[in-house]
């Protein structure tokens, strides 16, 4: 018998078998439970969660059930996913290598934050805001957006911890994450209303009060 040639994978480099990972710029390899890894890992999760929301819109388009008001949402979600890769790149950079980052490519810019503000203002103007906390799950799309929002909040918490430890130096990154979480909440409410659904209030009394007002 002849030995089978060893197959090598371009993805499985085996360098992470010891529980470490490399950074995008600078520094030694760090452990996969390092606060920095936790931060850009949460951003990666958010990108995937937004992908589920975009896939849901694709499924709706396939069956011709996308409201006209949602036509531009897939494009917006894709834009947010790509911008989150910039966030992840900044988080995956060692502090002493920050000068190697490129604005808008591997470092969050003020213009990116301003861009979220513009979308937030436009969307909020077209949405009736709830008067109390709401329970996610009125529609699948809104639930996916809410899931992405909560993951972004976790990424924000991890980034704040890095900032407090002076391991992240730019305020734009924290502002972007904070604003994005707000935008995703508004988009979830918009998705419900664009599909003629009302958010479920967190208190039973709230539901009863709304039903009574509508009767």
Phi and psi restraints in degrees (value plus and minus 20) as a CYANA .aco file:
   2 UNK   PHI    -122.6   -82.6
   2 UNK   PSI     123.2   163.2
   3 UNK   PHI     -89.5   -49.5
   3 UNK   PSI     118.0   158.0
   4 UNK   PHI     -93.2   -53.2
   4 UNK   PSI     118.7   158.7
   5 UNK   PHI     -83.9   -43.9
   5 UNK   PSI     121.6   161.6
   6 UNK   PHI     -89.7   -49.7
   6 UNK   PSI     109.2   149.2
   7 UNK   PHI    -111.2   -71.2
   7 UNK   PSI     110.3   150.3
   8 UNK   PHI    -125.4   -85.4
   8 UNK   PSI     118.9   158.9
   9 UNK   PHI    -122.4   -82.4
   9 UNK   PSI     116.4   156.4
  10 UNK   PHI     -94.8   -54.8
  10 UNK   PSI     -39.3     0.7
  11 UNK   PHI    -113.3   -73.3
  11 UNK   PSI     -69.1   -29.1
  12 UNK   PHI    -103.6   -63.6
  12 UNK   PSI      65.8   105.8
  13 UNK   PHI     -97.4   -57.4
  13 UNK   PSI     -36.9     3.1
  14 UNK   PHI      54.0    94.0
  14 UNK   PSI     -23.6    16.4
  15 UNK   PHI     -88.8   -48.8
  15 UNK   PSI     -41.6    -1.6
  16 UNK   PHI    -112.1   -72.1
  16 UNK   PSI     -13.6    26.4
  17 UNK   PHI     -84.9   -44.9
  17 UNK   PSI     -40.1    -0.1
  18 UNK   PHI    -110.4   -70.4
  18 UNK   PSI     -11.8    28.2
  19 UNK   PHI      66.3   106.3
  19 UNK   PSI      -5.1    34.9
  20 UNK   PHI    -136.0   -96.0
  20 UNK   PSI     144.9   184.9
  21 UNK   PHI    -163.9  -123.9
  21 UNK   PSI     136.7   176.7
  22 UNK   PHI    -113.0   -73.0
  22 UNK   PSI     137.5   177.5
  23 UNK   PHI    -113.7   -73.7
  23 UNK   PSI     144.2   184.2
  24 UNK   PHI     -89.7   -49.7
  24 UNK   PSI     -67.2   -27.2
  25 UNK   PHI    -151.2  -111.2
  25 UNK   PSI     110.6   150.6
  26 UNK   PHI      51.8    91.8
  26 UNK   PSI     148.1   188.1
  27 UNK   PHI      55.0    95.0
  27 UNK   PSI     144.6   184.6
  28 UNK   PHI    -101.4   -61.4
  28 UNK   PSI     150.1   190.1
  29 UNK   PHI     -81.2   -41.2
  29 UNK   PSI     124.7   164.7
  30 UNK   PHI    -141.5  -101.5
  30 UNK   PSI     140.7   180.7
  31 UNK   PHI     -90.8   -50.8
  31 UNK   PSI     132.7   172.7
  32 UNK   PHI     -93.4   -53.4
  32 UNK   PSI     -29.5    10.5
  33 UNK   PHI    -125.5   -85.5
  33 UNK   PSI      -5.9    34.1
  34 UNK   PHI     -84.4   -44.4
  34 UNK   PSI     126.2   166.2
  35 UNK   PHI     -74.2   -34.2
  35 UNK   PSI     -53.2   -13.2
  36 UNK   PHI     -88.1   -48.1
  36 UNK   PSI     -62.7   -22.7
  37 UNK   PHI     -84.0   -44.0
  37 UNK   PSI     -59.6   -19.6
  38 UNK   PHI     -80.0   -40.0
  38 UNK   PSI     -57.9   -17.9
  39 UNK   PHI     -89.1   -49.1
  39 UNK   PSI     -74.4   -34.4
  40 UNK   PHI     -94.7   -54.7
  40 UNK   PSI     -39.0     1.0
  41 UNK   PHI     -88.5   -48.5
  41 UNK   PSI     -58.9   -18.9
  42 UNK   PHI     -85.4   -45.4
  42 UNK   PSI     -57.4   -17.4
  43 UNK   PHI     -82.6   -42.6
  43 UNK   PSI     -62.0   -22.0
  44 UNK   PHI     -79.7   -39.7
  44 UNK   PSI     -61.3   -21.3
  45 UNK   PHI     -81.6   -41.6
  45 UNK   PSI     -61.1   -21.1
  46 UNK   PHI     -84.5   -44.5
  46 UNK   PSI     -58.8   -18.8
  47 UNK   PHI     -79.9   -39.9
  47 UNK   PSI     -62.9   -22.9
  48 UNK   PHI     -86.8   -46.8
  48 UNK   PSI     -60.6   -20.6
  49 UNK   PHI     -84.0   -44.0
  49 UNK   PSI     -59.4   -19.4
  50 UNK   PHI     -86.2   -46.2
  50 UNK   PSI     -50.3   -10.3
  51 UNK   PHI     -83.5   -43.5
  51 UNK   PSI     -55.8   -15.8
  52 UNK   PHI     -85.6   -45.6
  52 UNK   PSI     -61.2   -21.2
  53 UNK   PHI     -82.8   -42.8
  53 UNK   PSI     -61.3   -21.3
  54 UNK   PHI     -87.8   -47.8
  54 UNK   PSI     -56.6   -16.6
  55 UNK   PHI     -85.7   -45.7
  55 UNK   PSI     -56.9   -16.9
  56 UNK   PHI     -81.4   -41.4
  56 UNK   PSI     -60.8   -20.8
  57 UNK   PHI     -85.9   -45.9
  57 UNK   PSI     -56.3   -16.3
  58 UNK   PHI     -84.4   -44.4
  58 UNK   PSI     -58.1   -18.1
  59 UNK   PHI     -86.1   -46.1
  59 UNK   PSI     -60.8   -20.8
  60 UNK   PHI     -82.4   -42.4
  60 UNK   PSI     -60.6   -20.6
  61 UNK   PHI     -84.4   -44.4
  61 UNK   PSI     -56.9   -16.9
  62 UNK   PHI     -81.9   -41.9
  62 UNK   PSI     -56.3   -16.3
  63 UNK   PHI    -117.6   -77.6
  63 UNK   PSI     -14.0    26.0
  64 UNK   PHI      47.7    87.7
  64 UNK   PSI      12.5    52.5
  65 UNK   PHI    -134.9   -94.9
  65 UNK   PSI      -1.1    38.9
  66 UNK   PHI    -105.0   -65.0
  66 UNK   PSI      98.8   138.8
  67 UNK   PHI     -80.0   -40.0
  67 UNK   PSI     129.3   169.3
  68 UNK   PHI     -80.4   -40.4
  68 UNK   PSI     -47.4    -7.4
  69 UNK   PHI     -89.9   -49.9
  69 UNK   PSI     -35.0     5.0
  70 UNK   PHI    -119.4   -79.4
  70 UNK   PSI     -16.7    23.3
  71 UNK   PHI     -75.0   -35.0
  71 UNK   PSI     -57.6   -17.6
  72 UNK   PHI    -115.4   -75.4
  72 UNK   PSI     -21.7    18.3
  73 UNK   PHI     -86.6   -46.6
  73 UNK   PSI     -61.4   -21.4
  74 UNK   PHI     -77.0   -37.0
  74 UNK   PSI     -60.9   -20.9
  75 UNK   PHI     -83.2   -43.2
  75 UNK   PSI     -60.6   -20.6
  76 UNK   PHI     -85.9   -45.9
  76 UNK   PSI     -64.6   -24.6
  77 UNK   PHI     -81.5   -41.5
  77 UNK   PSI     -62.4   -22.4
  78 UNK   PHI     -81.3   -41.3
  78 UNK   PSI     -60.5   -20.5
  79 UNK   PHI     -80.1   -40.1
  79 UNK   PSI     -64.1   -24.1
  80 UNK   PHI     -85.2   -45.2
  80 UNK   PSI     -59.3   -19.3
  81 UNK   PHI     -80.5   -40.5
  81 UNK   PSI     -64.3   -24.3
  82 UNK   PHI     -86.5   -46.5
  82 UNK   PSI     -57.8   -17.8
  83 UNK   PHI     -87.0   -47.0
  83 UNK   PSI     -52.3   -12.3
  84 UNK   PHI     -88.0   -48.0
  84 UNK   PSI     -45.9    -5.9
  85 UNK   PHI     -84.5   -44.5
  85 UNK   PSI     -53.1   -13.1
  86 UNK   PHI     -86.1   -46.1
  86 UNK   PSI     -63.7   -23.7
  87 UNK   PHI     -79.3   -39.3
  87 UNK   PSI     -67.8   -27.8
  88 UNK   PHI     -80.9   -40.9
  88 UNK   PSI     -58.6   -18.6
  89 UNK   PHI     -84.2   -44.2
  89 UNK   PSI     -61.2   -21.2
  90 UNK   PHI     -84.7   -44.7
  90 UNK   PSI     -60.8   -20.8
  91 UNK   PHI     -88.1   -48.1
  91 UNK   PSI     -46.5    -6.5
  92 UNK   PHI    -111.3   -71.3
  92 UNK   PSI       0.0    40.0
  93 UNK   PHI    -133.2   -93.2
  93 UNK   PSI     111.1   151.1
  94 UNK   PHI     -86.7   -46.7
  94 UNK   PSI     124.8   164.8
  95 UNK   PHI     -74.3   -34.3
  95 UNK   PSI     -55.9   -15.9
  96 UNK   PHI     -98.0   -58.0
  96 UNK   PSI     -20.8    19.2
  97 UNK   PHI    -135.6   -95.6
  97 UNK   PSI      -4.1    35.9
  98 UNK   PHI     -81.2   -41.2
  98 UNK   PSI     -47.3    -7.3
  99 UNK   PHI     -89.7   -49.7
  99 UNK   PSI     -29.1    10.9
 100 UNK   PHI    -109.5   -69.5
 100 UNK   PSI     -26.6    13.4
 101 UNK   PHI     -98.8   -58.8
 101 UNK   PSI     130.8   170.8
 102 UNK   PHI    -132.7   -92.7
 102 UNK   PSI     106.9   146.9
 103 UNK   PHI     -76.0   -36.0
 103 UNK   PSI     111.6   151.6
 104 UNK   PHI      61.6   101.6
 104 UNK   PSI     -29.9    10.1
 105 UNK   PHI    -134.8   -94.8
 105 UNK   PSI     -68.6   -28.6
 106 UNK   PHI    -150.3  -110.3
 106 UNK   PSI     -11.3    28.7
 107 UNK   PHI    -164.2  -124.2
 107 UNK   PSI     114.6   154.6
 108 UNK   PHI     -89.6   -49.6
 108 UNK   PSI     119.0   159.0
 109 UNK   PHI    -133.5   -93.5
 109 UNK   PSI     143.8   183.8
 110 UNK   PHI     -83.4   -43.4
 110 UNK   PSI     -51.9   -11.9
 111 UNK   PHI     -84.4   -44.4
 111 UNK   PSI     -54.0   -14.0
 112 UNK   PHI     -86.2   -46.2
 112 UNK   PSI     -60.1   -20.1
 113 UNK   PHI     -85.9   -45.9
 113 UNK   PSI     -63.8   -23.8
 114 UNK   PHI     -80.7   -40.7
 114 UNK   PSI     -56.9   -16.9
 115 UNK   PHI     -82.7   -42.7
 115 UNK   PSI     -58.6   -18.6
 116 UNK   PHI     -86.5   -46.5
 116 UNK   PSI     -60.3   -20.3
 117 UNK   PHI     -78.9   -38.9
 117 UNK   PSI     -60.9   -20.9
 118 UNK   PHI     -84.8   -44.8
 118 UNK   PSI     -65.7   -25.7
 119 UNK   PHI     -85.8   -45.8
 119 UNK   PSI     -59.9   -19.9
 120 UNK   PHI     -80.3   -40.3
 120 UNK   PSI     -66.0   -26.0
 121 UNK   PHI     -85.2   -45.2
 121 UNK   PSI     -62.8   -22.8
 122 UNK   PHI     -84.5   -44.5
 122 UNK   PSI     -63.4   -23.4
 123 UNK   PHI     -90.0   -50.0
 123 UNK   PSI     -62.8   -22.8
 124 UNK   PHI     -82.2   -42.2
 124 UNK   PSI     -51.3   -11.3
 125 UNK   PHI     -87.3   -47.3
 125 UNK   PSI     -39.8     0.2
 126 UNK   PHI    -125.6   -85.6
 126 UNK   PSI     -12.5    27.5
 127 UNK   PHI    -141.9  -101.9
 127 UNK   PSI     119.1   159.1
 128 UNK   PHI    -106.5   -66.5
 128 UNK   PSI      94.7   134.7
 129 UNK   PHI    -100.2   -60.2
 129 UNK   PSI     118.0   158.0
 130 UNK   PHI     -84.2   -44.2
 130 UNK   PSI     137.0   177.0
 131 UNK   PHI    -117.9   -77.9
 131 UNK   PSI     -17.6    22.4
 132 UNK   PHI    -173.0  -133.0
 132 UNK   PSI     157.7   197.7
 133 UNK   PHI     -81.9   -41.9
 133 UNK   PSI     128.4   168.4
 134 UNK   PHI    -140.8  -100.8
 134 UNK   PSI     137.3   177.3
 135 UNK   PHI    -116.7   -76.7
 135 UNK   PSI      99.8   139.8
 136 UNK   PHI     -84.0   -44.0
 136 UNK   PSI     131.3   171.3
 137 UNK   PHI     102.6   142.6
 137 UNK   PSI     -11.5    28.5
 138 UNK   PHI     -86.6   -46.6
 138 UNK   PSI     -56.3   -16.3
 139 UNK   PHI    -156.4  -116.4
 139 UNK   PSI     140.5   180.5
 140 UNK   PHI     -86.0   -46.0
 140 UNK   PSI     -61.2   -21.2
 141 UNK   PHI     -82.6   -42.6
 141 UNK   PSI     -66.2   -26.2
 142 UNK   PHI     -84.6   -44.6
 142 UNK   PSI     -55.1   -15.1
 143 UNK   PHI     -86.8   -46.8
 143 UNK   PSI     -59.9   -19.9
 144 UNK   PHI     -83.7   -43.7
 144 UNK   PSI     -60.6   -20.6
 145 UNK   PHI     -85.6   -45.6
 145 UNK   PSI     -58.6   -18.6
 146 UNK   PHI     -84.9   -44.9
 146 UNK   PSI     -59.6   -19.6
 147 UNK   PHI     -81.8   -41.8
 147 UNK   PSI     -64.2   -24.2
 148 UNK   PHI     -81.1   -41.1
 148 UNK   PSI     -59.3   -19.3
 149 UNK   PHI     -80.6   -40.6
 149 UNK   PSI     -65.7   -25.7
 150 UNK   PHI     -87.1   -47.1
 150 UNK   PSI     -52.7   -12.7
 151 UNK   PHI     -89.1   -49.1
 151 UNK   PSI     -59.4   -19.4
 152 UNK   PHI     -81.4   -41.4
 152 UNK   PSI     -59.3   -19.3
 153 UNK   PHI     -82.8   -42.8
 153 UNK   PSI     -56.3   -16.3
 154 UNK   PHI     -87.2   -47.2
 154 UNK   PSI     -63.2   -23.2
 155 UNK   PHI     -79.5   -39.5
 155 UNK   PSI     -58.7   -18.7
 156 UNK   PHI     -82.9   -42.9
 156 UNK   PSI     -64.7   -24.7
 157 UNK   PHI     -80.8   -40.8
 157 UNK   PSI     -62.5   -22.5
 158 UNK   PHI     -85.2   -45.2
 158 UNK   PSI     -59.2   -19.2
 159 UNK   PHI     -88.2   -48.2
 159 UNK   PSI     -56.1   -16.1
 160 UNK   PHI     -82.6   -42.6
 160 UNK   PSI     -61.8   -21.8
 161 UNK   PHI     -81.3   -41.3
 161 UNK   PSI     -60.7   -20.7
 162 UNK   PHI     -85.3   -45.3
 162 UNK   PSI     -60.0   -20.0
 163 UNK   PHI     -83.0   -43.0
 163 UNK   PSI     -63.3   -23.3
 164 UNK   PHI     -85.0   -45.0
 164 UNK   PSI     -49.0    -9.0
 165 UNK   PHI    -110.2   -70.2
 165 UNK   PSI     -11.2    28.8
 166 UNK   PHI      39.5    79.5
 166 UNK   PSI      17.9    57.9
 167 UNK   PHI    -130.3   -90.3
 167 UNK   PSI     -19.4    20.6
 168 UNK   PHI    -156.1  -116.1
 168 UNK   PSI     109.3   149.3
 169 UNK   PHI    -127.6   -87.6
 169 UNK   PSI     -25.7    14.3
 170 UNK   PHI    -133.7   -93.7
 170 UNK   PSI     107.5   147.5
 171 UNK   PHI     -89.0   -49.0
 171 UNK   PSI     -43.0    -3.0
 172 UNK   PHI     -81.1   -41.1
 172 UNK   PSI     -53.9   -13.9
 173 UNK   PHI     -83.8   -43.8
 173 UNK   PSI     -68.2   -28.2
 174 UNK   PHI     -84.5   -44.5
 174 UNK   PSI     -60.7   -20.7
 175 UNK   PHI     -83.0   -43.0
 175 UNK   PSI     -59.9   -19.9
 176 UNK   PHI     -83.0   -43.0
 176 UNK   PSI     -67.2   -27.2
 177 UNK   PHI     -82.7   -42.7
 177 UNK   PSI     -62.0   -22.0
 178 UNK   PHI     -82.8   -42.8
 178 UNK   PSI     -65.4   -25.4
 179 UNK   PHI     -89.0   -49.0
 179 UNK   PSI     -56.6   -16.6
 180 UNK   PHI     -84.4   -44.4
 180 UNK   PSI     -60.1   -20.1
 181 UNK   PHI     -81.0   -41.0
 181 UNK   PSI     -61.4   -21.4
 182 UNK   PHI     -81.9   -41.9
 182 UNK   PSI     -63.8   -23.8
 183 UNK   PHI     -83.2   -43.2
 183 UNK   PSI     -62.0   -22.0
 184 UNK   PHI     -85.2   -45.2
 184 UNK   PSI     -54.1   -14.1
 185 UNK   PHI     -84.8   -44.8
 185 UNK   PSI     -64.4   -24.4
 186 UNK   PHI     -84.0   -44.0
 186 UNK   PSI     -61.8   -21.8
 187 UNK   PHI     -83.6   -43.6
 187 UNK   PSI     -54.9   -14.9
 188 UNK   PHI     -84.4   -44.4
 188 UNK   PSI     -62.6   -22.6
 189 UNK   PHI     -86.3   -46.3
 189 UNK   PSI     -59.8   -19.8
 190 UNK   PHI     -83.6   -43.6
 190 UNK   PSI     -61.6   -21.6
 191 UNK   PHI     -80.7   -40.7
 191 UNK   PSI     -60.7   -20.7
 192 UNK   PHI     -82.0   -42.0
 192 UNK   PSI     -68.9   -28.9
 193 UNK   PHI     -91.5   -51.5
 193 UNK   PSI     -53.2   -13.2
 194 UNK   PHI     -86.6   -46.6
 194 UNK   PSI     -42.5    -2.5
 195 UNK   PHI    -122.9   -82.9
 195 UNK   PSI      -0.9    39.1
 196 UNK   PHI      39.1    79.1
 196 UNK   PSI      20.4    60.4
 197 UNK   PHI    -141.8  -101.8
 197 UNK   PSI     130.5   170.5
 198 UNK   PHI    -127.7   -87.7
 198 UNK   PSI     121.5   161.5
 199 UNK   PHI     -82.9   -42.9
 199 UNK   PSI     123.1   163.1
 200 UNK   PHI    -105.9   -65.9
 200 UNK   PSI     100.6   140.6
 201 UNK   PHI     -88.1   -48.1
 201 UNK   PSI     134.6   174.6
 202 UNK   PHI     -91.7   -51.7
 202 UNK   PSI     -40.7    -0.7
 203 UNK   PHI    -129.2   -89.2
 203 UNK   PSI     119.9   159.9
 204 UNK   PHI     -79.4   -39.4
 204 UNK   PSI     -56.0   -16.0
 205 UNK   PHI     -81.5   -41.5
 205 UNK   PSI     -54.8   -14.8
 206 UNK   PHI     -83.9   -43.9
 206 UNK   PSI     -60.0   -20.0
 207 UNK   PHI     -85.2   -45.2
 207 UNK   PSI     -63.3   -23.3
 208 UNK   PHI     -83.7   -43.7
 208 UNK   PSI     -61.1   -21.1
 209 UNK   PHI     -84.7   -44.7
 209 UNK   PSI     -58.9   -18.9
 210 UNK   PHI     -88.7   -48.7
 210 UNK   PSI     -62.7   -22.7
 211 UNK   PHI     -80.7   -40.7
 211 UNK   PSI     -60.2   -20.2
 212 UNK   PHI     -85.8   -45.8
 212 UNK   PSI     -59.0   -19.0
 213 UNK   PHI     -88.0   -48.0
 213 UNK   PSI     -50.3   -10.3
 214 UNK   PHI    -104.9   -64.9
 214 UNK   PSI     -35.3     4.7
